[in-house]
Amino acid sequence: MKVELNLKYDDLIKVINQLPQEQMEKLLQSIKAEIKLKNDKKEKLRKFILKAPTWSEKEFSAYEEARNHINKTRLN
């Protein structure tokens, strides 16, 4: 079942404040877990990008030259 609510921040805080202490703590743990998951995904992406291969200037120049040659030889 999917429930979608369109609450403003202040309204959401009011709803949360109505929860019993035990449910507030459970909600807090859920939110912390979600934040950690998102941060972990960002960190994995950052590490992946930093480890990605890069072209040297010579390789990039060769690519540009090949790309220009291909563009000139295409039939229009």
C-alpha positions, 0 to 999 in steps of 0.5 A, a space after each residue: 500500500 502506498 500513501 502519499 501526503 503533501 504536508 508542509 514542514 511545520 505540519 509534519 513537525 506537529 504530526 511527529 510531536 503527537 507520536 508517543 516517545 517510543 515511536 518518535 525514537 523508532 522514527 529517529 532511527 529510521 531517519 538516521 538509517 536513511 541518511 546513512 544509506 544516502 551518504 553511503 551511496 554518495 560516498 560510493 559514487 565519489 570513490 567510483 568517480 575518483 578511481 575512473 580512468 582518465 585520458 592523458 593529453 596525448 590520448 585526448 588529442 588523438 581522440 579529438 583528431 579522430 573525431 574531427 576526421 569522422 565528422 569530416 568524412 560523414 555523408 550529409 
